[in-house]
Amino acid sequence: MRDEFLFKIGQSVRYLRLKKEMSQEELAFNSGLSLNSISTLERGINNIKIKNLKNIAEALKVNIEDIFNCKF
């Protein structure tokens, strides 16, 4: 069963990533995470550490608050 909060965070990351025309591979490399971590995050499967979410926000050149407040 998927967690709706994690799914929304993942969809927000996906939306912001696609808006920047960035692949999952690019985001993984730029954030220092694995491709699997990005993939499972975007699908809302696994929880993510705040530090890793901060690294993703920096790689996307957005504030971490933008991930939580994303309206897509």
GIUR-V533965 format. One record per backbone hydrogen bond with DSSP energy under -1.0 kcal/mol. CO is the residue of the C=O (numbers start at 1). NH is the residue of the N-H. E is the energy in kcal/mol with one decimal. If there is no record, write none. Layout:
co = [CO | CO]
nh = [NH | NH]
e = [E | E]
This chain:
co = [3 | 4 | 5 | 6 | 7 | 8 | 9 | 10 | 11 | 12 | 13 | 14 | 15 | 16 | 17 | 18 | 23 | 24 | 25 | 26 | 27 | 28 | 28 | 34 | 35 | 36 | 37 | 38 | 39 | 40 | 41 | 49 | 50 | 51 | 52 | 53 | 54 | 55 | 56 | 57 | 63 | 64 | 65]
nh = [7 | 8 | 9 | 10 | 11 | 12 | 13 | 14 | 15 | 16 | 17 | 18 | 19 | 20 | 22 | 21 | 27 | 28 | 29 | 30 | 31 | 32 | 33 | 38 | 39 | 40 | 41 | 42 | 43 | 45 | 44 | 53 | 54 | 55 | 56 | 57 | 58 | 59 | 60 | 62 | 66 | 68 | 69]
e = [-2.4 | -2.4 | -2.2 | -2.5 | -2.6 | -2.0 | -2.4 | -2.5 | -2.7 | -2.6 | -2.6 | -2.7 | -2.2 | -1.3 | -2.2 | -1.5 | -2.3 | -2.7 | -2.5 | -3.0 | -1.9 | -1.0 | -1.8 | -1.8 | -2.7 | -2.8 | -1.9 | -2.6 | -1.4 | -2.5 | -1.6 | -2.1 | -2.4 | -2.0 | -2.1 | -2.5 | -2.4 | -2.2 | -2.1 | -2.5 | -1.3 | -1.3 | -2.3]
